[in-house]
Amino acid sequence: MNTFLPTPTADTKFFWEATQNKELKFQKCRNCGHVRWPASIACPECHSFDFEYVISKGIGKIYSFVVYNVAFHEAFKQNLPYVVAIIELEEGPHILSNVITNNPAELRCEMPVEVIWEEYENYNIPKFKPFEN
């Protein structure tokens, strides 16, 4: 198995199960409405233990990013250059992912992006691409 594929834990199992249906699933506090990632037992805003699951639309914007021109690991050399970004989803949570583009020089913070899915072994991995709304 590829060492860069996820290893679901008790806290992230729901997320990775949802990706099998190409869905981004997050916890939402029933008390204050905060949508959180990473998952946790209690809301970081109001400390409530009461939550539900919500499915994200997969639309957001680039919060921050870096373009790698040198692979940090041999396994990523074939993807150079590649972009690692923090994506701020419309629902609120921030998620670390890749932005897939043929022209990394055109990327900017606040740029709209949408989720795309790449299949690896038994996983659908959420990545993002620029989105014109």
C-alpha positions in Angstrom: 0.0 0.0 0.0 1.1 3.5 -0.7 2.5 5.1 2.5 0.9 8.4 1.5 -2.7 7.1 1.5 -4.8 7.9 4.6 -4.9 5.7 7.6 -8.4 6.2 9.0 -8.8 6.3 12.8 -11.9 6.2 15.0 -12.1 10.0 14.6 -11.7 10.1 10.8 -13.4 6.9 9.7 -16.7 8.7 8.9 -14.8 11.1 6.6 -13.0 8.4 4.6 -16.2 6.3 4.3 -18.0 9.3 2.9 -15.2 9.9 0.3 -16.1 6.4 -1.1 -19.3 8.2 -2.3 -17.3 11.3 -3.4 -18.6 13.3 -0.5 -16.9 15.6 2.0 -18.5 15.0 5.4 -17.9 17.1 8.5 -19.2 17.4 12.0 -21.6 20.3 12.7 -22.4 21.3 16.3 -26.1 21.2 17.0 -25.7 23.8 19.7 -23.8 26.7 17.9 -23.7 25.5 14.3 -19.9 25.4 14.0 -18.7 23.0 11.2 -15.4 21.5 12.3 -12.4 19.8 10.8 -10.6 18.0 12.1 -13.2 15.9 13.9 -13.3 16.1 17.6 -15.4 14.8 20.5 -16.5 18.4 21.5 -17.1 21.6 19.7 -14.1 23.9 19.9 -16.4 26.9 19.9 -19.0 26.1 22.6 -17.7 22.7 24.0 -21.0 20.9 23.3 -20.8 17.2 22.7 -24.0 17.3 20.5 -23.2 17.2 16.8 -24.6 15.9 13.4 -22.9 15.2 10.1 -23.2 17.5 7.1 -22.1 17.1 3.5 -20.1 19.9 2.0 -20.8 21.3 -1.4 -17.1 21.1 -2.1 -16.9 24.7 -3.0 -14.4 27.1 -1.3 -11.4 29.3 -1.8 -7.7 29.1 -1.5 -6.7 30.3 2.0 -3.0 29.7 1.6 -0.8 27.7 -0.8 2.7 26.7 -1.8 4.0 25.5 -5.2 6.5 22.7 -4.9 9.1 22.6 -7.7 11.2 20.1 -5.8 9.5 17.0 -4.5 9.7 16.5 -0.8 9.6 12.7 -1.5 10.6 10.6 -4.5 6.9 9.4 -4.9 5.9 13.0 -5.9 8.6 13.7 -8.5 6.3 12.7 -11.4 3.8 15.4 -10.3 6.2 18.4 -10.3 5.3 21.2 -10.0 2.4 20.5 -7.5 0.4 22.7 -5.2 -0.4 22.1 -1.6 -3.1 24.4 -0.3 -5.3 25.1 2.7 -8.9 25.3 1.3 -11.5 27.3 3.2 -14.8 25.6 2.4 -18.1 27.6 2.2 -19.3 25.7 5.2 -16.4 27.0 7.3 -13.8 24.3 7.8 -10.3 24.5 6.4 -8.9 21.4 4.7 -5.4 20.7 3.5 -5.3 19.3 -0.1 -3.8 19.7 -3.5 -4.9 22.2 -6.2 -4.7 20.6 -9.6 -3.8 23.1 -12.3 -1.7 23.4 -15.5 -0.5 26.9 -14.5 0.4 27.3 -10.8 1.6 30.8 -11.4 -2.1 31.9 -11.9 -3.2 30.7 -8.5 -3.8 33.3 -5.8 -5.3 33.4 -2.3 -9.1 33.9 -2.3 -9.3 32.1 -5.7 -12.5 30.0 -5.9 -12.0 26.3 -6.1 -14.1 23.2 -6.3 -13.5 19.6 -5.2 -12.5 16.9 -7.7 -11.8 13.3 -6.9 -8.7 11.2 -7.7 -8.9 7.5 -7.2 -6.0 5.7 -5.5 -6.2 2.0 -4.7 -9.4 1.9 -2.4 -9.6 5.6 -1.8 -11.2 8.6 -3.4 -8.9 11.5 -2.5 -10.4 15.0 -2.5 -8.4 17.5 -4.4 -9.4 20.9 -5.8 -9.3 22.8 -9.0 -9.9 26.5 -9.9 -13.6 27.2 -10.2 -15.3 30.0 -12.1 -18.7 30.7 -10.6 
